[in-house]
Amino acid sequence: MNTEPTPAVEDIEIQLLLEALALRYHYDFRHYARASIKRRLRQAREQLEFSTFSAMQDALLHNEGMVGRLLDYLTVQVSEMFRDPSYFKALREKVIPHLRTYPSLKIWIAGCSHGEEVYSFAIMLLEEGLLDRTMIYATDINPAALDVAKSGVYPLDRIASFTRNHQQAGGRTSLADYYATAYGRAVFDKKLREKVVFSDHSLVSDEVFTECQLVSCRNVMIYFDRPLQDRAVGLFRESLTRRGFLGLGSKETLRFSDHADAFTEFVREEKIYQRSDA
């Protein structure tokens, strides 16, 4: 007898698993793009050695240690410092001149993952003389990822690509000025973290928590369905000051958003938008 679940049964199991995750632990992935979630859950089921999603759901409900392991599969933690250098170069050359006009700055990095983008912003702002008057809010839903971000420690074999990106992004100094090496790891200067607040925040269920001049949320909304994308953009709209800036990932757009009229394209090719006066 074939014991493999039919697609219909598998879809039901996945829906129930996501419901359990939301109701038991308040991590809501029910409005993430289903094809992506299904692919990650299948990988988790295989590597965690569960025969069915129902068995995984049972373990999730009765073993609190499961939620952290499952989050590592459901949240994407792939990034690098100064990822897409042209984005950071556009920020440096076209957005920062506007940010200089503010006596103090608040920047929200939503979906900060392991913190590579956080340190990229901190270094860029330091080089531009703005870090002292800036507060960076770095948020993610994965506590384990936030712990890595707070540590500022990365494998040494990643530094070559970080350094290359930094220079291509218009870096004014050597990246080596900002980290020390020990035991095969690069430890970034704790002074870069003094102006950073790391916090657990969900674009699915949480609300706006600060007013800021710049929001950077890159390669996060591509995993959301359309209603959740609209919710996220609505949060960014509410969070931004008048004429504030929003940066998205290279494959993301506001074109079909319910909030598109609230923004104008500022650097079109780098998906940098500005909140309009309206």
Buried (B, 14 or more C-beta within 10 A) or exposed (E): EEEEBEEEEBBBBBEEBBEBBBEBBEBBBBBBBBEBBBEBBBEBBEEBEBEBBBBBBBBBBEEEEBBEBBBEBBBBBEBBBBBBBBBBBBBBEBBBEBBEEBEEBBBBBBBBBBBBBBBBBBBBBBBBEBBEBBBBBBBBBBEBBBEBBBBBBBEBEBBEEBBBBBBBBBBEEEBEEBBEEEEEBBBBBEEBBEBBBBBEBBBBEBEBBEEBBBBBBBBBBBBBBEEBBBBBBBBBBEBBEEBBBBBBBBEBBBEEBBBBEBBBBBBEEBBBBBBEEE
